[in-house]
């Protein structure tokens, strides 16, 4: 199981939560007693909206297949920027390969998305779920994870206009296909 965090509030250096806090994301990646894996070292992702960003702006992303605790670039970035809204994710690959395109968060225009957990039986559902994604969005799916397909399915179902309704419809579609 992956570990993640999302922050929204007064602009701060993301390192305060990702690296420095007692229960920082990096600390959790090294000791995850509640997950299926005790260490989450199969890559990470960090996405942020820089301080002063206007509504509707595209967030910045950084992904790596290195363990988060061993990546100097993550330290540099999270100590050098200020952000009022950011996501961080560390990965314990349970199936899809370890590659940058499988590291969260995923981005589409001004939206970022993360999903913690997995869709049981995704390999059997992948084709049908992927075909449920709007054909104009399909080429934007670069990885092989259930999370990325879920994100583009939610976009197909209206995420940009009705986030709660679109996520509800996406989960319903996943449940239908899973039956």
Buried (B, 14 or more C-beta within 10 A) or exposed (E): BBBBBBBEEEBBBBBEBBBBBEEBBBBBBBEBEEBEBEBBBBBBBBBBBBEEBEEEEEBBBBBBBBBBBEBEEBBEBBBEBBBBBBBBBBBBBBEBEEBBBBBBBBBBEBBBBBBEEBBEEBEEBBEEBBEBBEEEBBEBBEBBBBBBBBBBBBBBBBBEEEEEEBBEBBBEBBEEBBE
